[in-house]
Amino acid sequence: MTGGNVLGKPLEFWVALAAGALIVIERNRARPFVGRVFIAAISAGIGYSQTPEVAEWTGRSETLVVMVLTAFGYMLLDIVAAVLADREFVKSIIRERLGR
């Protein structure tokens, strides 16, 4: 059974997006509440914006993909931030790519 469409997506999609965001809020409970909400909003944005392409690429439903991307999108942000914060690592990658 499918709920009504909101902004072109079924109700199940929005429930999955919200559930993913709540997972992010819960997993970041050591941070201040405003920070958790901000991280959850960023993860929801990642989930919402990337779902169509990832669902097509994986052959899975958008509802499943939006839940996974939203719930784990913040982890991707943490990894990227950690890599970019390590200047020596970034320099070594650049040197390797430039052949120096």
DOTI-938217 format. One line per 3 residues: for each residue x, y, z of N, C-alpha, C. Coordinates in steps of 0.001 Angstrom, whole numbers. Example, Ala and Ser with C-alpha at 12.3 -4.5 7.8 and 13.67 -1.06 7.14 Angstrom:
<nodes>
13190:-5690:7800:12300:-4500:7800:13200:-3300:7800  12850:-2250:7080:13670:-1060:7140:12900:30:7870
</nodes>
This chain:
<nodes>
845:-1182:0:0:0:0:890:1245:0  615:2149:-869:1417:3352:-1002:606:4550:-553  1250:5436:209:596:6669:638:509:7648:-515
-66:8797:-244:-194:9832:-1271:1155:10410:-1655  1173:11107:-2769:2414:11723:-3236:2566:13118:-2647  3750:13399:-2142:4107:14722:-1656:5353:15122:-2420
5258:16203:-3165:6367:16665:-3995:6889:15565:-4923  5977:14762:-5424:6343:13733:-6389:6921:12460:-5793  6931:12355:-4480:7464:11155:-3812:6379:10552:-2932
6335:9227:-2813:5338:8599:-1952:5625:8865:-467  4620:8725:344:4741:8941:1783:5850:8075:2382  6006:6850:1905:7038:5948:2422:8437:6533:2249
8653:7234:1157:9938:7884:905:10245:8879:2011  9269:9725:2351:9468:10756:3367:9637:10157:4757  8922:9058:5023:9095:8372:6311:10513:7809:6401
11009:7226:5318:12372:6683:5299:13403:7793:5459  13186:8936:4824:14083:10081:4962:14106:10569:6408  12940:10687:7018:12860:11127:8415:13508:10107:9354
13289:8825:9093:13899:7787:9934:15424:7834:9835  15931:8034:8631:17379:8171:8461:17919:9372:9219  17198:10488:9160:17623:11692:9885:17593:11460:11395
16603:10738:11880:16539:10429:13319:17692:9514:13746  18090:8612:12873:19256:7771:13161:20490:8647:13322  20643:9622:12453:21783:10535:12529:21747:11313:13841
20589:11821:14209:20458:12565:15466:20828:11678:16645  20359:10460:16655:20657:9537:17759:22144:9170:17815  22751:8924:16676:24162:8527:16652:25116:9652:17015
24630:10871:17003:25456:12027:17342:25019:12652:18664  24473:11856:19560:23912:12379:20805:24938:13062:21707  26232:12837:21485:27251:13499:22306:27412:14972:21917
26928:15339:20752:27035:16720:20276:25827:17525:20766  25964:18846:20788:24806:19681:21150:23645:19447:20187  22430:19649:20664:21236:19353:19869:21223:20101:18541
21564:21376:18549:21558:22154:17307:22543:21557:16301  23697:21114:16777:24671:20464:15902:24133:19174:15323  23431:18407:16144:22848:17144:15657:21810:17404:14579
20981:18423:14796:19954:18754:13809:20607:19221:12511  21660:20016:12621:22370:20500:11437:22969:19327:10659  23612:18401:11349:24186:17220:10698:23087:16378:10049
21964:16222:10745:20851:15454:10184:20287:16125:8934  20211:17454:8946:19707:18176:7771:20649:17993:6582  21950:18054:6835:22918:17833:5750:22787:16407:5217
22679:15434:6104:22524:14044:5676:21238:13855:4885  20161:14504:5323:18894:14413:4594:19040:15021:3204  19773:16114:3105:20025:16721:1802:20805:15800:887
21805:15158:1456:22579:14182:671:21667:13048:226  20887:12522:1156:19982:11425:828:18985:11799:-245  18346:12950:-79:17333:13378:-1037:17938:13639:-2422
19057:14315:-2456:19621:14722:-3748:20275:13577:-4512  20804:12603:-3826:21535:11527:-4498:20713:10264:-4718  19543:10181:-4109:18740:8964:-4183:18401:8511:-5596
17911:9378:-6476:17538:8861:-7811:18688:8172:-8543  19860:8785:-8521:20999:8206:-9225:21469:6904:-8578  21562:6907:-7245:22039:5705:-6550:21024:4573:-6687
19740:4882:-6612:18708:3848:-6775:18784:3229:-8165  18983:4068:-9169:19112:3557:-10542:20370:2708:-10688  21472:3193:-10132:22754:2494:-10236:22727:1146:-9526
22081:1088:-8337:22053:-152:-7564:20877:-1059:-7912  19876:-492:-8578:18696:-1290:-8893:17791:-1500:-7692  17888:-650:-6703:17069:-738:-5488:16017:354:-5486
15064:234:-4585:14000:1228:-4505:14525:2536:-3917  13903:3634:-4320:14291:4934:-3784:14049:5004:-2279  13021:4320:-1791:12726:4339:-356:13877:3731:438
14393:2606:6:15525:1981:688:16773:2848:576  17027:3351:-602:18241:4134:-845:18231:5427:-32  17096:6111:43:17063:7365:797:17311:7116:2275
16827:6007:2799:17065:5673:4218:18559:5445:4460  19187:4654:3621:20602:4330:3790:21478:5567:3585  21227:6311:2516:22037:7498:2260:21885:8539:3364
20679:8729:3844:20465:9709:4904:21107:9249:6205  20929:7994:6550:21469:7481:7812:22992:7478:7832  23613:7257:6682:25063:7155:6659:25755:8303:5926
24995:9268:5446:25565:10411:4746:26525:11205:5603  26204:11325:6896:27086:12076:7790:28426:11377:7958  28434:10066:7893:29698:9331:7997:30603:9692:6819
30018:9799:5643:30769:10207:4463:31354:11602:4667  30559:12495:5230:31049:13847:5519:32221:13816:6491  32113:12996:7526:33203:12884:8507:34477:12360:7863
34349:11378:6987:35523:10798:6322:36174:11833:5409  35369:12524:4622:35909:13540:3715:36581:14657:4511  35940:15094:5590:36517:16155:6417:37834:15715:7034
37907:14471:7486:39136:13970:8090:40264:13886:7062  39936:13434:5874:40950:13340:4822:41444:14729:4439  40531:15660:4258:40927:17011:3879:41676:17734:4987
41421:17381:6234:42112:18011:7354:43567:17549:7450  43867:16377:6891:45228:15850:6916:45978:16407:5708  46601:17554:5895:47258:18253:4783:48373:17427:4146
49128:16717:4947:50215:15910:4391:49672:14807:3488  48577:14208:3886:47959:13168:3066:47486:13755:1737  46839:14917:1798:46365:15572:573:47548:15935:-323
48619:16455:278:49811:16802:-502:50402:15566:-1170  50436:14447:-440:51005:13227:-1020:50168:12730:-2197  48859:12872:-2115:47995:12480:-3233:48257:13380:-4435
48365:14676:-4186:48631:15627:-5283:49973:15344:-5931  50997:15111:-5105:52320:14792:-5651:52288:13525:-6487  51590:12530:-5997:51476:11258:-6715:50785:11455:-8065
49737:12245:-8076:48992:12496:-9320:49806:13324:-10322  50628:14221:-9789:51437:15060:-10659:52756:14384:-11042  53061:13254:-10399:54267:12513:-10712:55514:13115:-10131
55425:13756:-8987:56593:14390:-8357:56974:13667:-7096
</nodes>
